[in-house]
């Protein structure tokens, strides 16, 4: 089965961070994981410490692991469900967002101790 990583960058609506995080963590991740092919999800917040100076356009990132031999079908199902009762989108989610699918080209490399 082919493996992919779906990388999603988002921000909350100004003043709605608590609502956004509650919705994303407690509802949206579970809704996405109901899409056949999505097998895991993890969220990240931009660290205060960065190599490059601001501005940084995205404050949040979600990584979803996908395992499927029909990536187009998996993404089509995701699109079909997005914004429906099967995958409600919160008003606290900012309109600007970006998402890309990546495929691994190497195995995981671990640090030597």
C-alpha positions as MATLAB code, in Angstrom:
seq = 'XXXXXXXXXXXXXXXXXXXXXXXXXXXXXXXXXXXXXXXXXXXXXXXXXXXXXXXXXXXXXXXXXXXXXXXXXXXXXXXXXXXXXXXXXXXXXXXXXXXXXXXXXXXXXXXXX';
ca = [
       0.000    0.000    0.000;
       1.396    3.414   -0.962;
       2.088    5.854    1.853;
       1.739    9.618    1.784;
       1.790   12.556    4.176;
      -0.853   15.254    3.867;
       0.484   18.544    5.248;
      -2.065   21.235    6.138;
      -1.277   24.796    7.271;
      -4.017   26.864    8.935;
      -4.714   29.760   11.267;
      -7.646   30.594   13.508;
      -9.847   33.614   12.966;
      -8.521   36.464   15.129;
      -9.798   36.083   18.676;
     -11.084   32.543   18.040;
      -7.976   30.487   18.897;
      -9.574   28.550   21.784;
     -12.645   27.627   19.718;
     -10.474   26.761   16.707;
      -8.178   24.478   18.716;
     -11.089   22.743   20.438;
     -12.843   22.100   17.121;
      -9.678   21.016   15.289;
      -8.419   18.662   17.993;
     -11.723   17.245   19.221;
     -13.797   17.087   16.040;
     -11.928   17.744   12.805;
      -9.118   15.228   13.270;
     -11.653   12.460   13.940;
     -13.746   13.487   10.916;
     -10.710   13.371    8.623;
      -9.645    9.994   10.018;
     -13.030    8.567    8.958;
     -11.972    9.070    5.322;
     -10.752    5.700    4.001;
      -6.977    5.839    3.614;
      -6.291    8.346    6.398;
      -4.618    6.378    9.201;
      -3.208    8.936   11.666;
      -3.117   12.639   12.446;
      -1.043   15.006   14.547;
      -1.203   18.780   15.097;
       1.567   21.297   15.702;
       1.735   24.947   16.772;
       4.482   27.199   15.442;
       7.260   27.478   18.010;
       8.227   30.898   19.333;
      11.843   30.074   18.411;
      12.558   30.036   14.666;
      15.645   30.105   12.461;
      14.194   32.837   10.255;
      12.693   36.141   11.342;
       8.950   36.783   11.115;
       6.573   37.051    9.406;
       5.469   33.405    9.508;
       2.192   33.021    7.638;
       0.948   29.864    9.357;
       0.616   29.302   13.088;
      -0.640   25.709   12.915;
       0.216   22.578   10.956;
      -1.479   19.201   10.810;
       0.199   16.069    9.469;
      -1.975   13.208    8.286;
      -0.590    9.823    7.302;
      -2.362    8.280    4.331;
      -2.077    4.667    3.230;
      -3.900    3.946   -0.018;
      -3.414    2.626   -3.505;
      -6.033    5.136   -4.715;
      -4.747    8.544   -3.627;
      -6.986   10.404   -6.081;
     -10.036    8.606   -4.693;
      -9.000    9.266   -1.089;
      -8.531   12.980   -1.778;
     -11.804   13.116   -3.714;
     -13.627   11.637   -0.712;
     -11.971   14.200    1.554;
     -13.116   17.018   -0.746;
     -16.653   15.611   -1.006;
     -17.023   15.479    2.786;
     -15.388   18.816    3.588;
     -17.970   21.376    4.684;
     -20.788   18.808    4.964;
     -22.311   17.272    8.116;
     -19.708   14.497    7.733;
     -16.908   17.064    8.121;
     -18.182   20.309    9.581;
     -15.826   23.269    9.189;
     -15.682   25.697   12.100;
     -16.294   29.419   11.709;
     -13.138   29.792   13.828;
     -11.025   28.358   10.973;
      -9.334   31.116    8.997;
     -10.186   31.311    5.302;
      -6.544   31.223    4.212;
      -5.048   27.741    4.320;
      -2.674   25.568    2.353;
      -2.400   21.805    1.934;
      -0.116   19.477    0.002;
       0.402   15.729   -0.280;
       3.935   14.384   -0.130;
       5.253   10.899   -0.796;
       8.304    9.554    1.039;
      11.499    9.044   -0.938;
      13.609    7.646    1.908;
      12.966    5.567    4.991;
      13.030    7.330    8.378;
      16.637    8.078    9.359;
      17.334    8.046   13.094;
      20.149    9.876   14.912;
      22.990    7.658   16.062;
      23.625    7.680   19.773;
];
